[in-house]
Amino acid sequence: MASLILECPHCGAEQIGFAIVYECGARPVRLDYSFMEMMICSGCEQAVVGIFDGSVGSAKNNSPNKCQGDPRTHGWKLYTTYPVPTRRDVPQFIPDPLAAFFRQAAESCRRGHYDASGAMSRKVVDVATKKLLGGDLAKNETVYKRIEYLSEKGRLTSDLKDWAHHVRLEGNDAVHDEAQFTRDEAEELLSFVELFLTYIYSMPGQLAAARAKRDQTTPS
């Protein structure tokens, strides 16, 4: 049976077996001799379509599905897959450990660990508010108080305050609620957290970088 090891765009497994279960000939743009293969993940059992290119001249057998094992070891080139595995990038200028926490939240969501993702999203807001407060932390011991205090001081806009509270409450549910978090809920929190970090760190960082570049290029 034709099979190969790939990263699954559905369950997030980085190295997992795919079995080729259906094949049809195709001629996508730029490829003269190619086949579309439907491949099933051995973990989540969802389908991925792969485009195999045999035009390089070294392909053995008359199609990828006729190969034993990985068609790539028989001269076939895997041109692309649909869908393509994607990963959410950490926004620019995010300091550690916030960048690491965001990455964990994103990776957990990608792998289907939605409760863990929700909990890590909440942790991002928790730690970010502590870092923003600095010396004022002692009198604002709870996440709720920190968010409110930062809003009062103008460090958070009204929308950011509402987003931060939403992540706080939903993150609590991910940790304590008996009902399991869903993919949509985890993705929503990730989006909120990404916007939060972008406003607090990325935008000021981009502005500072632009000013530094301007100062370097402006004659004194």
N, C-alpha and C positions, 0 to 999 in steps of 0.2 A: 504493500500500500504506500502511496506517496504521502509523505508527511514532512513537517519541518518545525523548527523552533522559532517562535516570534514573540514580540511583545503584544499583549492583547489590549486593544483600545477600549474594550468593554469592562473587563474586570481588573485591568491594571497590572496583571502578572507580567513581569519583565522577561522571563524566559519560560515559555510554556509550549507544549506540543499542539500543533494544528494538523488535523487530518484533512486531505483534499477529498471532497465528497461529490463534487460535480464540476464539469468542465465544458467550456464552449470556446470555439475559436473566435478571435477578435482581431481587429486591425486598428488600434488607437493611433492617434497622430504620432509620427516619428518612429513608429515600430512597424517593421515589414513582416515579421513572423512572430506572432504572439498568441497567447491563450489567456482567457479569464478563468480563474479557478475559485470555486467557493470552498472555503476552508472553515472548519469548526474547531473552536477552542476546546481543549480537553478539560478546562476548568469550569468556565461559565456556560459552555455549550452554545455560545452565540457565534454568528457567522461573520466572516471577513472575506472580502473579495480581493484576490491578488492578481496582478497583471504580470505574467512571465514573458520575458523577451528571449526568443531563440534565434535572433537574427545575427548574433555574434559569430556564428559558424561552428562553435564547439559543442552545441547542444546535442546530446545523445537521446535516443528514442524519439518518436515522432510527436510527443506531447509531454508536458510535465506530469500528467496523471499516470502515464505509463512507467514512470520511474519508480524504482524501489527506494524508499526513504526520501531524502531531501533532494528535490530537483536541482537545487543549486550546485550539488556535488556532481551533477551530470551535465553541467555546462549551461544550465538555464539561469538567467538573471531575473531576480525579483525586481521589477521596475517600480512598482508602487503598490500600496494596499488601500482599500476603502472599507471603513474609515481609517484615517491615519492616526496612530497614537499621539495624543497631545498632553502636554503638561503645563500647568499654570505657573508662570514665572513669578518670582518674588519681585515686587515693585522696587524701583531704584532707590538707593540711599537709605535702605532700611537697616538699622543697626542690629547686631546680635544682642540678645537672643531672639528678638522679635522675628528676624528673617528665618531663623531655624524653626520657630513655632509656626509661622505661616506655611513654611514648606511642609511641615508635618501635617497640618490641617489639609493642605491641598493633596498631598500624597495619600492620606487616609481616605479622602473623598474619592479619589481616582480608583483606589483599590476596593471601594465598596464598604469601608469601615465608617459609616456615617455618624454614629454616635461619637466615635473618637474624633472625627473631624469637627463636629460641633463643639466638643469640649475644648479642642485646641484653638478654635476660632475665639471662643470666650477668653482663653488664656492670653491671646494676643492683646485684646482690649484691656484685660486686667493688668498685664505687665506694662503696656504702653502708658496707661494712666499713671502708674507709679513713677515711670521714668519722666513723664511730663511734669509731675508735681515736684519732684526733687525734695527740697527742704520742707515743703508744706505737707508732706505725706502723713506725718504723725497725727494730725487732727482730721484726716480724711481716710479712716482705716478701711472702709468698705468700698467696693467698686461703684456702688450707687452714689455715695458721697463724693467720690473722686470725679465722676462724670459731671455731677451737678456743679461742683466747685470750679472745674475747668470751664464749664459753660458760663458761669457767672463772671469769670475773669476774662472772658473773650477768647480763650484758647480753643474752644470748640464752637462751631456755629450751631444754630438751633437744629438743623438737619443732622449734623454729626452727632449731637447729643442724643437725638432720637434713635439714630442707627446704633450708637454704642449701647443704649439701653436695650434695644431689640436683641443685639448679640448677647448681652448679659443674660437676659431672660431666657432666650432660646437655648443658649449654652448650658444654663442651669438644667433645663429640661433634658438635654442630651445626656447629662451626667446622672440626674436623679429620677427622671420619669420612667415608668415601667414600659411605656410605649416606645418602640424603636424609632430612631430618627430616619427620615426618608432621604433619598438622594436630592430631591428638590429643596428640602429644608437645609441640608448641608451645603449645597451649592449657593443658596441664597445667603447664608451666613458668610461664606467665603467671599462673595461679591461685596457684601457690606464691609467686611474687614479690609478687603483690598482697597476700597474707596477711602476708608478711614486712614489707612497707612499712607495712601497716596497724598491725601490732603495734609496730613501731619508731617510727613517726612519727605516724600518724593518731590512735591512741588517746591518747598523751600530749598531742597537740595539742588534741583534743576536751576532754580533762580541763582543760587550762590555760584554754581558752576558757570552759568552764563556770564555773571558779573566778573568772575575771575578770568574768564577767557577774554572778555572785553578789555579788562585792565591790562592784560598781557600784550594785547595788540594795539592799544591806544598809546601813541607817543606821549612821553612825559613833557 
